[in-house]
Amino acid sequence: MHTLKVIAGGLVLLAACIFASRWLGGARPASLAAGAKLFLPLWLVAAGVNMWLGVSRAGYSVAEEAPVFLVVFGVPAVVAAVLWWRFAGS
C-alpha cells in the first residue's frame, strides 16, 4: 500500500510541475515539456529518499528495496517521459 501512495505522490508532483511550467511559461507545448523534464530529477531524488528510508528505518536490505525503487521511480517517470515526448515534438 505504501508503494501505491508513493507512486501517487509522484504523479501529483508531476502534475504540479506541469501546472507550474504552464503558469510560468504559458500554454505552449514546449513549456509543458519543460515541466515534465523538470520533474525527472526531482522525482529521482524523492524516490531515492524513499529507498533510503526503507533501508535505514524500515530495516529492508538494499537488494529488497531496489526493485521497489525501480517501480516507484519508473511508473511516474514513464508518464513524464511520454508527456515530454508528446509535447516536445509539437
PDB file of N, CA, C and O in Angstrom:
ATOM      1  N   MET A   1       0.813  -1.186   0.000  1.00  0.00           N
ATOM      2  CA  MET A   1       0.000   0.000   0.000  1.00  0.00           C
ATOM      3  C   MET A   1       0.865   1.262   0.000  1.00  0.00           C
ATOM      4  O   MET A   1       0.526   2.253  -0.647  1.00  0.00           O
ATOM      5  N   HIS A   2       1.983   1.220   0.729  1.00  0.00           N
ATOM      6  CA  HIS A   2       2.886   2.362   0.773  1.00  0.00           C
ATOM      7  C   HIS A   2       3.423   2.683  -0.620  1.00  0.00           C
ATOM      8  O   HIS A   2       3.540   3.850  -0.994  1.00  0.00           O
ATOM      9  N   THR A   3       3.745   1.645  -1.381  1.00  0.00           N
ATOM     10  CA  THR A   3       4.281   1.853  -2.721  1.00  0.00           C
ATOM     11  C   THR A   3       3.275   2.589  -3.599  1.00  0.00           C
ATOM     12  O   THR A   3       3.661   3.484  -4.351  1.00  0.00           O
ATOM     13  N   LEU A   4       2.010   2.237  -3.519  1.00  0.00           N
ATOM     14  CA  LEU A   4       0.987   2.917  -4.314  1.00  0.00           C
ATOM     15  C   LEU A   4       0.847   4.378  -3.899  1.00  0.00           C
ATOM     16  O   LEU A   4       0.640   5.248  -4.746  1.00  0.00           O
ATOM     17  N   LYS A   5       0.958   4.647  -2.618  1.00  0.00           N
ATOM     18  CA  LYS A   5       0.878   6.031  -2.145  1.00  0.00           C
ATOM     19  C   LYS A   5       2.056   6.853  -2.659  1.00  0.00           C
ATOM     20  O   LYS A   5       1.887   8.010  -3.042  1.00  0.00           O
ATOM     21  N   VAL A   6       3.237   6.265  -2.669  1.00  0.00           N
ATOM     22  CA  VAL A   6       4.417   6.984  -3.145  1.00  0.00           C
ATOM     23  C   VAL A   6       4.306   7.223  -4.652  1.00  0.00           C
ATOM     24  O   VAL A   6       4.652   8.304  -5.130  1.00  0.00           O
ATOM     25  N   ILE A   7       3.832   6.240  -5.396  1.00  0.00           N
ATOM     26  CA  ILE A   7       3.638   6.427  -6.838  1.00  0.00           C
ATOM     27  C   ILE A   7       2.605   7.523  -7.082  1.00  0.00           C
ATOM     28  O   ILE A   7       2.794   8.371  -7.954  1.00  0.00           O
ATOM     29  N   ALA A   8       1.514   7.511  -6.318  1.00  0.00           N
ATOM     30  CA  ALA A   8       0.502   8.569  -6.454  1.00  0.00           C
ATOM     31  C   ALA A   8       1.101   9.930  -6.122  1.00  0.00           C
ATOM     32  O   ALA A   8       0.786  10.924  -6.778  1.00  0.00           O
ATOM     33  N   GLY A   9       1.947   9.981  -5.125  1.00  0.00           N
ATOM     34  CA  GLY A   9       2.641  11.229  -4.801  1.00  0.00           C
ATOM     35  C   GLY A   9       3.517  11.698  -5.950  1.00  0.00           C
ATOM     36  O   GLY A   9       3.614  12.899  -6.207  1.00  0.00           O
ATOM     37  N   GLY A  10       4.153  10.767  -6.642  1.00  0.00           N
ATOM     38  CA  GLY A  10       4.955  11.118  -7.808  1.00  0.00           C
ATOM     39  C   GLY A  10       4.114  11.692  -8.927  1.00  0.00           C
ATOM     40  O   GLY A  10       4.519  12.648  -9.589  1.00  0.00           O
ATOM     41  N   LEU A  11       2.951  11.115  -9.138  1.00  0.00           N
ATOM     42  CA  LEU A  11       2.066  11.634 -10.174  1.00  0.00           C
ATOM     43  C   LEU A  11       1.531  13.019  -9.807  1.00  0.00           C
ATOM     44  O   LEU A  11       1.334  13.865 -10.679  1.00  0.00           O
ATOM     45  N   VAL A  12       1.298  13.243  -8.516  1.00  0.00           N
ATOM     46  CA  VAL A  12       0.879  14.572  -8.064  1.00  0.00           C
ATOM     47  C   VAL A  12       2.011  15.579  -8.275  1.00  0.00           C
ATOM     48  O   VAL A  12       1.768  16.705  -8.708  1.00  0.00           O
ATOM     49  N   LEU A  13       3.244  15.177  -7.972  1.00  0.00           N
ATOM     50  CA  LEU A  13       4.396  16.048  -8.214  1.00  0.00           C
ATOM     51  C   LEU A  13       4.535  16.348  -9.701  1.00  0.00           C
ATOM     52  O   LEU A  13       4.835  17.483 -10.073  1.00  0.00           O
ATOM     53  N   LEU A  14       4.323  15.365 -10.543  1.00  0.00           N
ATOM     54  CA  LEU A  14       4.380  15.585 -11.990  1.00  0.00           C
ATOM     55  C   LEU A  14       3.328  16.603 -12.414  1.00  0.00           C
ATOM     56  O   LEU A  14       3.619  17.521 -13.181  1.00  0.00           O
ATOM     57  N   ALA A  15       2.111  16.443 -11.917  1.00  0.00           N
ATOM     58  CA  ALA A  15       1.049  17.401 -12.256  1.00  0.00           C
ATOM     59  C   ALA A  15       1.420  18.801 -11.772  1.00  0.00           C
ATOM     60  O   ALA A  15       1.172  19.781 -12.475  1.00  0.00           O
ATOM     61  N   ALA A  16       2.007  18.907 -10.592  1.00  0.00           N
ATOM     62  CA  ALA A  16       2.414  20.215 -10.074  1.00  0.00           C
ATOM     63  C   ALA A  16       3.492  20.846 -10.953  1.00  0.00           C
ATOM     64  O   ALA A  16       3.464  22.052 -11.202  1.00  0.00           O
ATOM     65  N   CYS A  17       4.439  20.038 -11.421  1.00  0.00           N
ATOM     66  CA  CYS A  17       5.486  20.553 -12.309  1.00  0.00           C
ATOM     67  C   CYS A  17       4.899  21.008 -13.644  1.00  0.00           C
ATOM     68  O   CYS A  17       5.298  22.043 -14.178  1.00  0.00           O
ATOM     69  N   ILE A  18       3.964  20.245 -14.176  1.00  0.00           N
ATOM     70  CA  ILE A  18       3.327  20.610 -15.445  1.00  0.00           C
ATOM     71  C   ILE A  18       2.542  21.915 -15.272  1.00  0.00           C
ATOM     72  O   ILE A  18       2.643  22.823 -16.097  1.00  0.00           O
ATOM     73  N   PHE A  19       1.759  21.997 -14.192  1.00  0.00           N
ATOM     74  CA  PHE A  19       0.966  23.210 -13.968  1.00  0.00           C
ATOM     75  C   PHE A  19       1.852  24.422 -13.703  1.00  0.00           C
ATOM     76  O   PHE A  19       1.550  25.519 -14.172  1.00  0.00           O
ATOM     77  N   ALA A  20       2.933  24.243 -12.964  1.00  0.00           N
ATOM     78  CA  ALA A  20       3.848  25.354 -12.704  1.00  0.00           C
ATOM     79  C   ALA A  20       4.514  25.822 -13.985  1.00  0.00           C
ATOM     80  O   ALA A  20       4.655  27.025 -14.206  1.00  0.00           O
ATOM     81  N   SER A  21       4.924  24.890 -14.830  1.00  0.00           N
ATOM     82  CA  SER A  21       5.554  25.297 -16.087  1.00  0.00           C
ATOM     83  C   SER A  21       4.544  25.972 -17.007  1.00  0.00           C
ATOM     84  O   SER A  21       4.898  26.878 -17.761  1.00  0.00           O
ATOM     85  N   ARG A  22       3.295  25.537 -16.949  1.00  0.00           N
ATOM     86  CA  ARG A  22       2.265  26.191 -17.749  1.00  0.00           C
ATOM     87  C   ARG A  22       1.995  27.598 -17.220  1.00  0.00           C
ATOM     88  O   ARG A  22       1.804  28.534 -17.995  1.00  0.00           O
ATOM     89  N   TRP A  23       1.982  27.736 -15.908  1.00  0.00           N
ATOM     90  CA  TRP A  23       1.731  29.039 -15.310  1.00  0.00           C
ATOM     91  C   TRP A  23       2.879  30.007 -15.620  1.00  0.00           C
ATOM     92  O   TRP A  23       2.645  31.181 -15.906  1.00  0.00           O
ATOM     93  N   LEU A  24       4.120  29.509 -15.563  1.00  0.00           N
ATOM     94  CA  LEU A  24       5.282  30.374 -15.799  1.00  0.00           C
ATOM     95  C   LEU A  24       5.565  30.599 -17.281  1.00  0.00           C
ATOM     96  O   LEU A  24       6.001  31.680 -17.678  1.00  0.00           O
ATOM     97  N   GLY A  25       5.316  29.572 -18.100  1.00  0.00           N
ATOM     98  CA  GLY A  25       5.709  29.670 -19.500  1.00  0.00           C
ATOM     99  C   GLY A  25       4.573  29.744 -20.489  1.00  0.00           C
ATOM    100  O   GLY A  25       4.814  29.788 -21.696  1.00  0.00           O
ATOM    101  N   GLY A  26       3.352  29.758 -20.020  1.00  0.00           N
ATOM    102  CA  GLY A  26       2.220  29.798 -20.936  1.00  0.00           C
ATOM    103  C   GLY A  26       1.828  28.403 -21.375  1.00  0.00           C
ATOM    104  O   GLY A  26       2.400  27.404 -20.938  1.00  0.00           O
ATOM    105  N   ALA A  27       0.849  28.364 -22.240  1.00  0.00           N
ATOM    106  CA  ALA A  27       0.286  27.082 -22.677  1.00  0.00           C
ATOM    107  C   ALA A  27       1.035  26.484 -23.859  1.00  0.00           C
ATOM    108  O   ALA A  27       0.533  25.566 -24.508  1.00  0.00           O
ATOM    109  N   ARG A  28       2.207  26.984 -24.140  1.00  0.00           N
ATOM    110  CA  ARG A  28       2.986  26.431 -25.255  1.00  0.00           C
ATOM    111  C   ARG A  28       3.392  24.990 -24.947  1.00  0.00           C
ATOM    112  O   ARG A  28       3.722  24.672 -23.804  1.00  0.00           O
ATOM    113  N   PRO A  29       3.371  24.130 -25.941  1.00  0.00           N
ATOM    114  CA  PRO A  29       3.787  22.737 -25.701  1.00  0.00           C
ATOM    115  C   PRO A  29       5.210  22.621 -25.157  1.00  0.00           C
ATOM    116  O   PRO A  29       5.494  21.727 -24.360  1.00  0.00           O
ATOM    117  N   ALA A  30       6.101  23.509 -25.576  1.00  0.00           N
ATOM    118  CA  ALA A  30       7.490  23.435 -25.099  1.00  0.00           C
ATOM    119  C   ALA A  30       7.577  23.683 -23.594  1.00  0.00           C
ATOM    120  O   ALA A  30       8.408  23.081 -22.915  1.00  0.00           O
ATOM    121  N   SER A  31       6.729  24.561 -23.071  1.00  0.00           N
ATOM    122  CA  SER A  31       6.782  24.805 -21.630  1.00  0.00           C
ATOM    123  C   SER A  31       6.208  23.616 -20.861  1.00  0.00           C
ATOM    124  O   SER A  31       6.657  23.328 -19.752  1.00  0.00           O
ATOM    125  N   LEU A  32       5.226  22.926 -21.432  1.00  0.00           N
ATOM    126  CA  LEU A  32       4.702  21.726 -20.784  1.00  0.00           C
ATOM    127  C   LEU A  32       5.752  20.614 -20.789  1.00  0.00           C
ATOM    128  O   LEU A  32       5.876  19.865 -19.821  1.00  0.00           O
ATOM    129  N   ALA A  33       6.503  20.514 -21.881  1.00  0.00           N
ATOM    130  CA  ALA A  33       7.596  19.538 -21.934  1.00  0.00           C
ATOM    131  C   ALA A  33       8.666  19.881 -20.906  1.00  0.00           C
ATOM    132  O   ALA A  33       9.266  18.984 -20.315  1.00  0.00           O
ATOM    133  N   ALA A  34       8.907  21.157 -20.691  1.00  0.00           N
ATOM    134  CA  ALA A  34       9.896  21.579 -19.696  1.00  0.00           C
ATOM    135  C   ALA A  34       9.460  21.163 -18.292  1.00  0.00           C
ATOM    136  O   ALA A  34      10.300  20.814 -17.462  1.00  0.00           O
ATOM    137  N   GLY A  35       8.161  21.199 -18.022  1.00  0.00           N
ATOM    138  CA  GLY A  35       7.664  20.751 -16.722  1.00  0.00           C
ATOM    139  C   GLY A  35       7.924  19.278 -16.496  1.00  0.00           C
ATOM    140  O   GLY A  35       8.312  18.865 -15.403  1.00  0.00           O
ATOM    141  N   ALA A  36       7.709  18.485 -17.540  1.00  0.00           N
ATOM    142  CA  ALA A  36       7.987  17.048 -17.435  1.00  0.00           C
ATOM    143  C   ALA A  36       9.483  16.805 -17.269  1.00  0.00           C
ATOM    144  O   ALA A  36       9.891  15.908 -16.531  1.00  0.00           O
ATOM    145  N   LYS A  37      10.291  17.596 -17.947  1.00  0.00           N
ATOM    146  CA  LYS A  37      11.743  17.456 -17.846  1.00  0.00           C
ATOM    147  C   LYS A  37      12.239  17.869 -16.462  1.00  0.00           C
ATOM    148  O   LYS A  37      13.170  17.264 -15.930  1.00  0.00           O
ATOM    149  N   LEU A  38      11.634  18.878 -15.889  1.00  0.00           N
ATOM    150  CA  LEU A  38      11.990  19.308 -14.534  1.00  0.00           C
ATOM    151  C   LEU A  38      11.624  18.248 -13.499  1.00  0.00           C
ATOM    152  O   LEU A  38      12.334  18.070 -12.509  1.00  0.00           O
ATOM    153  N   PHE A  39      10.534  17.557 -13.725  1.00  0.00           N
ATOM    154  CA  PHE A  39      10.049  16.554 -12.785  1.00  0.00           C
ATOM    155  C   PHE A  39      11.044  15.409 -12.596  1.00  0.00           C
ATOM    156  O   PHE A  39      11.225  14.933 -11.474  1.00  0.00           O
ATOM    157  N   LEU A  40      11.685  14.965 -13.661  1.00  0.00           N
ATOM    158  CA  LEU A  40      12.512  13.745 -13.600  1.00  0.00           C
ATOM    159  C   LEU A  40      13.618  13.796 -12.542  1.00  0.00           C
ATOM    160  O   LEU A  40      13.710  12.862 -11.745  1.00  0.00           O
ATOM    161  N   PRO A  41      14.461  14.829 -12.486  1.00  0.00           N
ATOM    162  CA  PRO A  41      15.478  14.817 -11.419  1.00  0.00           C
ATOM    163  C   PRO A  41      14.878  14.984 -10.022  1.00  0.00           C
ATOM    164  O   PRO A  41      15.383  14.417  -9.053  1.00  0.00           O
ATOM    165  N   LEU A  42      13.801  15.762  -9.923  1.00  0.00           N
ATOM    166  CA  LEU A  42      13.142  15.895  -8.617  1.00  0.00           C
ATOM    167  C   LEU A  42      12.622  14.547  -8.128  1.00  0.00           C
ATOM    168  O   LEU A  42      12.773  14.202  -6.956  1.00  0.00           O
ATOM    169  N   TRP A  43      12.013  13.795  -9.029  1.00  0.00           N
ATOM    170  CA  TRP A  43      11.445  12.509  -8.655  1.00  0.00           C
ATOM    171  C   TRP A  43      12.538  11.479  -8.381  1.00  0.00           C
ATOM    172  O   TRP A  43      12.369  10.614  -7.521  1.00  0.00           O
ATOM    173  N   LEU A  44      13.640  11.560  -9.090  1.00  0.00           N
ATOM    174  CA  LEU A  44      14.753  10.647  -8.826  1.00  0.00           C
ATOM    175  C   LEU A  44      15.245  10.830  -7.386  1.00  0.00           C
ATOM    176  O   LEU A  44      15.494   9.853  -6.681  1.00  0.00           O
ATOM    177  N   VAL A  45      15.380  12.069  -6.964  1.00  0.00           N
ATOM    178  CA  VAL A  45      15.816  12.348  -5.592  1.00  0.00           C
ATOM    179  C   VAL A  45      14.764  11.860  -4.594  1.00  0.00           C
ATOM    180  O   VAL A  45      15.103  11.217  -3.601  1.00  0.00           O
ATOM    181  N   ALA A  46      13.493  12.163  -4.855  1.00  0.00           N
ATOM    182  CA  ALA A  46      12.431  11.751  -3.929  1.00  0.00           C
ATOM    183  C   ALA A  46      12.332  10.232  -3.829  1.00  0.00           C
ATOM    184  O   ALA A  46      12.162   9.701  -2.732  1.00  0.00           O
ATOM    185  N   ALA A  47      12.435   9.524  -4.951  1.00  0.00           N
ATOM    186  CA  ALA A  47      12.390   8.065  -4.924  1.00  0.00           C
ATOM    187  C   ALA A  47      13.625   7.503  -4.216  1.00  0.00           C
ATOM    188  O   ALA A  47      13.536   6.489  -3.525  1.00  0.00           O
ATOM    189  N   GLY A  48      14.761   8.152  -4.384  1.00  0.00           N
ATOM    190  CA  GLY A  48      15.970   7.734  -3.676  1.00  0.00           C
ATOM    191  C   GLY A  48      15.838   7.914  -2.172  1.00  0.00           C
ATOM    192  O   GLY A  48      16.290   7.069  -1.401  1.00  0.00           O
ATOM    193  N   VAL A  49      15.219   9.015  -1.753  1.00  0.00           N
ATOM    194  CA  VAL A  49      14.972   9.235  -0.322  1.00  0.00           C
ATOM    195  C   VAL A  49      14.029   8.168   0.209  1.00  0.00           C
ATOM    196  O   VAL A  49      14.228   7.655   1.310  1.00  0.00           O
ATOM    197  N   ASN A  50      13.009   7.832  -0.563  1.00  0.00           N
ATOM    198  CA  ASN A  50      12.091   6.764  -0.150  1.00  0.00           C
ATOM    199  C   ASN A  50      12.836   5.437   0.022  1.00  0.00           C
ATOM    200  O   ASN A  50      12.579   4.693   0.968  1.00  0.00           O
ATOM    201  N   MET A  51      13.747   5.151  -0.886  1.00  0.00           N
ATOM    202  CA  MET A  51      14.526   3.914  -0.776  1.00  0.00           C
ATOM    203  C   MET A  51      15.427   3.964   0.458  1.00  0.00           C
ATOM    204  O   MET A  51      15.533   2.983   1.194  1.00  0.00           O
ATOM    205  N   TRP A  52      16.068   5.096   0.679  1.00  0.00           N
ATOM    206  CA  TRP A  52      16.945   5.235   1.832  1.00  0.00           C
ATOM    207  C   TRP A  52      16.172   5.045   3.132  1.00  0.00           C
ATOM    208  O   TRP A  52      16.665   4.408   4.063  1.00  0.00           O
ATOM    209  N   LEU A  53      14.955   5.599   3.197  1.00  0.00           N
ATOM    210  CA  LEU A  53      14.134   5.417   4.390  1.00  0.00           C
ATOM    211  C   LEU A  53      13.744   3.953   4.582  1.00  0.00           C
ATOM    212  O   LEU A  53      13.688   3.466   5.712  1.00  0.00           O
ATOM    213  N   GLY A  54      13.476   3.259   3.487  1.00  0.00           N
ATOM    214  CA  GLY A  54      13.151   1.843   3.589  1.00  0.00           C
ATOM    215  C   GLY A  54      14.313   1.022   4.100  1.00  0.00           C
ATOM    216  O   GLY A  54      14.119   0.044   4.822  1.00  0.00           O
ATOM    217  N   VAL A  55      15.516   1.413   3.731  1.00  0.00           N
ATOM    218  CA  VAL A  55      16.703   0.679   4.175  1.00  0.00           C
ATOM    219  C   VAL A  55      17.073   1.075   5.607  1.00  0.00           C
ATOM    220  O   VAL A  55      17.336   0.213   6.446  1.00  0.00           O
ATOM    221  N   SER A  56      17.091   2.371   5.878  1.00  0.00           N
ATOM    222  CA  SER A  56      17.607   2.818   7.177  1.00  0.00           C
ATOM    223  C   SER A  56      16.592   2.687   8.310  1.00  0.00           C
ATOM    224  O   SER A  56      16.970   2.378   9.440  1.00  0.00           O
ATOM    225  N   ARG A  57      15.321   2.917   8.027  1.00  0.00           N
ATOM    226  CA  ARG A  57      14.335   2.912   9.111  1.00  0.00           C
ATOM    227  C   ARG A  57      13.457   1.677   9.125  1.00  0.00           C
ATOM    228  O   ARG A  57      13.129   1.169  10.197  1.00  0.00           O
ATOM    229  N   ALA A  58      13.068   1.184   7.961  1.00  0.00           N
ATOM    230  CA  ALA A  58      12.155   0.032   7.919  1.00  0.00           C
ATOM    231  C   ALA A  58      12.904  -1.281   8.017  1.00  0.00           C
ATOM    232  O   ALA A  58      12.294  -2.324   8.251  1.00  0.00           O
ATOM    233  N   GLY A  59      14.218  -1.248   7.842  1.00  0.00           N
ATOM    234  CA  GLY A  59      15.013  -2.451   8.025  1.00  0.00           C
ATOM    235  C   GLY A  59      15.137  -3.345   6.811  1.00  0.00           C
ATOM    236  O   GLY A  59      15.596  -4.481   6.934  1.00  0.00           O
ATOM    237  N   TYR A  60      14.741  -2.866   5.639  1.00  0.00           N
ATOM    238  CA  TYR A  60      14.901  -3.663   4.423  1.00  0.00           C
ATOM    239  C   TYR A  60      16.334  -3.556   3.935  1.00  0.00           C
ATOM    240  O   TYR A  60      17.023  -2.572   4.203  1.00  0.00           O
ATOM    241  N   SER A  61      16.772  -4.575   3.218  1.00  0.00           N
ATOM    242  CA  SER A  61      18.103  -4.512   2.620  1.00  0.00           C
ATOM    243  C   SER A  61      18.015  -3.751   1.300  1.00  0.00           C
ATOM    244  O   SER A  61      16.930  -3.554   0.752  1.00  0.00           O
ATOM    245  N   VAL A  62      19.160  -3.332   0.807  1.00  0.00           N
ATOM    246  CA  VAL A  62      19.205  -2.643  -0.487  1.00  0.00           C
ATOM    247  C   VAL A  62      18.693  -3.570  -1.585  1.00  0.00           C
ATOM    248  O   VAL A  62      18.009  -3.121  -2.505  1.00  0.00           O
ATOM    249  N   ALA A  63      19.014  -4.840  -1.497  1.00  0.00           N
ATOM    250  CA  ALA A  63      18.544  -5.803  -2.501  1.00  0.00           C
ATOM    251  C   ALA A  63      17.023  -5.937  -2.476  1.00  0.00           C
ATOM    252  O   ALA A  63      16.409  -6.173  -3.517  1.00  0.00           O
ATOM    253  N   GLU A  64      16.417  -5.792  -1.318  1.00  0.00           N
ATOM    254  CA  GLU A  64      14.954  -5.852  -1.226  1.00  0.00           C
ATOM    255  C   GLU A  64      14.307  -4.560  -1.713  1.00  0.00           C
ATOM    256  O   GLU A  64      13.218  -4.585  -2.286  1.00  0.00           O
ATOM    257  N   GLU A  65      14.969  -3.444  -1.487  1.00  0.00           N
ATOM    258  CA  GLU A  65      14.397  -2.144  -1.851  1.00  0.00           C
ATOM    259  C   GLU A  65      14.644  -1.770  -3.307  1.00  0.00           C
ATOM    260  O   GLU A  65      13.896  -0.962  -3.857  1.00  0.00           O
ATOM    261  N   ALA A  66      15.655  -2.324  -3.945  1.00  0.00           N
ATOM    262  CA  ALA A  66      15.991  -1.928  -5.316  1.00  0.00           C
ATOM    263  C   ALA A  66      14.841  -2.155  -6.307  1.00  0.00           C
ATOM    264  O   ALA A  66      14.551  -1.253  -7.093  1.00  0.00           O
ATOM    265  N   PRO A  67      14.172  -3.319  -6.304  1.00  0.00           N
ATOM    266  CA  PRO A  67      13.044  -3.477  -7.237  1.00  0.00           C
ATOM    267  C   PRO A  67      11.888  -2.520  -6.937  1.00  0.00           C
ATOM    268  O   PRO A  67      11.216  -2.043  -7.851  1.00  0.00           O
ATOM    269  N   VAL A  68      11.666  -2.245  -5.658  1.00  0.00           N
ATOM    270  CA  VAL A  68      10.617  -1.300  -5.286  1.00  0.00           C
ATOM    271  C   VAL A  68      10.989   0.092  -5.789  1.00  0.00           C
ATOM    272  O   VAL A  68      10.131   0.823  -6.285  1.00  0.00           O
ATOM    273  N   PHE A  69      12.262   0.463  -5.663  1.00  0.00           N
ATOM    274  CA  PHE A  69      12.733   1.752  -6.173  1.00  0.00           C
ATOM    275  C   PHE A  69      12.483   1.863  -7.672  1.00  0.00           C
ATOM    276  O   PHE A  69      12.033   2.900  -8.158  1.00  0.00           O
ATOM    277  N   LEU A  70      12.775   0.793  -8.398  1.00  0.00           N
ATOM    278  CA  LEU A  70      12.573   0.829  -9.852  1.00  0.00           C
ATOM    279  C   LEU A  70      11.106   1.053 -10.214  1.00  0.00           C
ATOM    280  O   LEU A  70      10.803   1.791 -11.151  1.00  0.00           O
ATOM    281  N   VAL A  71      10.211   0.426  -9.484  1.00  0.00           N
ATOM    282  CA  VAL A  71       8.778   0.612  -9.743  1.00  0.00           C
ATOM    283  C   VAL A  71       8.342   2.010  -9.328  1.00  0.00           C
ATOM    284  O   VAL A  71       7.650   2.702 -10.076  1.00  0.00           O
ATOM    285  N   VAL A  72       8.751   2.420  -8.130  1.00  0.00           N
ATOM    286  CA  VAL A  72       8.353   3.728  -7.609  1.00  0.00           C
ATOM    287  C   VAL A  72       8.869   4.845  -8.515  1.00  0.00           C
ATOM    288  O   VAL A  72       8.137   5.791  -8.806  1.00  0.00           O
ATOM    289  N   PHE A  73      10.097   4.749  -8.954  1.00  0.00           N
ATOM    290  CA  PHE A  73      10.634   5.772  -9.849  1.00  0.00           C
ATOM    291  C   PHE A  73      10.092   5.603 -11.256  1.00  0.00           C
ATOM    292  O   PHE A  73       9.765   6.583 -11.925  1.00  0.00           O
ATOM    293  N   GLY A  74       9.998   4.361 -11.706  1.00  0.00           N
ATOM    294  CA  GLY A  74       9.702   4.102 -13.108  1.00  0.00           C
ATOM    295  C   GLY A  74       8.317   4.485 -13.564  1.00  0.00           C
ATOM    296  O   GLY A  74       8.166   5.040 -14.653  1.00  0.00           O
ATOM    297  N   VAL A  75       7.306   4.211 -12.778  1.00  0.00           N
ATOM    298  CA  VAL A  75       5.932   4.472 -13.227  1.00  0.00           C
ATOM    299  C   VAL A  75       5.712   5.967 -13.499  1.00  0.00           C
ATOM    300  O   VAL A  75       5.311   6.315 -14.609  1.00  0.00           O
ATOM    301  N   PRO A  76       5.956   6.861 -12.534  1.00  0.00           N
ATOM    302  CA  PRO A  76       5.785   8.282 -12.849  1.00  0.00           C
ATOM    303  C   PRO A  76       6.790   8.796 -13.890  1.00  0.00           C
ATOM    304  O   PRO A  76       6.471   9.697 -14.666  1.00  0.00           O
ATOM    305  N   ALA A  77       8.001   8.226 -13.908  1.00  0.00           N
ATOM    306  CA  ALA A  77       8.993   8.665 -14.883  1.00  0.00           C
ATOM    307  C   ALA A  77       8.568   8.313 -16.302  1.00  0.00           C
ATOM    308  O   ALA A  77       8.800   9.095 -17.225  1.00  0.00           O
ATOM    309  N   VAL A  78       7.959   7.167 -16.489  1.00  0.00           N
ATOM    310  CA  VAL A  78       7.467   6.794 -17.826  1.00  0.00           C
ATOM    311  C   VAL A  78       6.348   7.739 -18.255  1.00  0.00           C
ATOM    312  O   VAL A  78       6.303   8.164 -19.409  1.00  0.00           O
ATOM    313  N   VAL A  79       5.457   8.066 -17.342  1.00  0.00           N
ATOM    314  CA  VAL A  79       4.387   9.025 -17.668  1.00  0.00           C
ATOM    315  C   VAL A  79       4.998  10.370 -18.050  1.00  0.00           C
ATOM    316  O   VAL A  79       4.570  10.987 -19.026  1.00  0.00           O
ATOM    317  N   ALA A  80       5.992  10.830 -17.292  1.00  0.00           N
ATOM    318  CA  ALA A  80       6.663  12.097 -17.603  1.00  0.00           C
ATOM    319  C   ALA A  80       7.384  12.022 -18.944  1.00  0.00           C
ATOM    320  O   ALA A  80       7.348  12.978 -19.718  1.00  0.00           O
ATOM    321  N   ALA A  81       8.031  10.908 -19.224  1.00  0.00           N
ATOM    322  CA  ALA A  81       8.747  10.762 -20.493  1.00  0.00           C
ATOM    323  C   ALA A  81       7.785  10.786 -21.679  1.00  0.00           C
ATOM    324  O   ALA A  81       8.091  11.370 -22.718  1.00  0.00           O
ATOM    325  N   VAL A  82       6.634  10.158 -21.523  1.00  0.00           N
ATOM    326  CA  VAL A  82       5.631  10.182 -22.595  1.00  0.00           C
ATOM    327  C   VAL A  82       5.122  11.606 -22.808  1.00  0.00           C
ATOM    328  O   VAL A  82       4.977  12.047 -23.948  1.00  0.00           O
ATOM    329  N   LEU A  83       4.851  12.323 -21.726  1.00  0.00           N
ATOM    330  CA  LEU A  83       4.409  13.709 -21.855  1.00  0.00           C
ATOM    331  C   LEU A  83       5.489  14.582 -22.483  1.00  0.00           C
ATOM    332  O   LEU A  83       5.201  15.421 -23.337  1.00  0.00           O
ATOM    333  N   TRP A  84       6.726  14.381 -22.057  1.00  0.00           N
ATOM    334  CA  TRP A  84       7.844  15.139 -22.619  1.00  0.00           C
ATOM    335  C   TRP A  84       7.942  14.872 -24.111  1.00  0.00           C
ATOM    336  O   TRP A  84       8.063  15.807 -24.902  1.00  0.00           O
ATOM    337  N   TRP A  85       7.892  13.614 -24.502  1.00  0.00           N
ATOM    338  CA  TRP A  85       7.973  13.250 -25.916  1.00  0.00           C
ATOM    339  C   TRP A  85       6.789  13.837 -26.698  1.00  0.00           C
ATOM    340  O   TRP A  85       6.956  14.338 -27.810  1.00  0.00           O
ATOM    341  N   ARG A  86       5.610  13.768 -26.111  1.00  0.00           N
ATOM    342  CA  ARG A  86       4.398  14.253 -26.784  1.00  0.00           C
ATOM    343  C   ARG A  86       4.431  15.757 -26.994  1.00  0.00           C
ATOM    344  O   ARG A  86       4.079  16.242 -28.069  1.00  0.00           O
ATOM    345  N   PHE A  87       4.857  16.508 -25.964  1.00  0.00           N
ATOM    346  CA  PHE A  87       4.824  17.959 -26.060  1.00  0.00           C
ATOM    347  C   PHE A  87       6.087  18.548 -26.690  1.00  0.00           C
ATOM    348  O   PHE A  87       6.042  19.658 -27.219  1.00  0.00           O
ATOM    349  N   ALA A  88       7.195  17.839 -26.647  1.00  0.00           N
ATOM    350  CA  ALA A  88       8.428  18.366 -27.240  1.00  0.00           C
ATOM    351  C   ALA A  88       8.349  18.378 -28.755  1.00  0.00           C
ATOM    352  O   ALA A  88       8.969  19.222 -29.402  1.00  0.00           O
ATOM    353  N   GLY A  89       7.605  17.467 -29.320  1.00  0.00           N
ATOM    354  CA  GLY A  89       7.500  17.393 -30.771  1.00  0.00           C
ATOM    355  C   GLY A  89       6.505  18.385 -31.350  1.00  0.00           C
ATOM    356  O   GLY A  89       6.457  18.568 -32.567  1.00  0.00           O
ATOM    357  N   SER A  90       5.711  19.027 -30.503  1.00  0.00           N
ATOM    358  CA  SER A  90       4.666  19.940 -31.007  1.00  0.00           C
ATOM    359  C   SER A  90       5.199  21.330 -31.224  1.00  0.00           C
ATOM    360  O   SER A  90       4.456  22.218 -31.643  1.00  0.00           O
TER     361      SER A  90
END
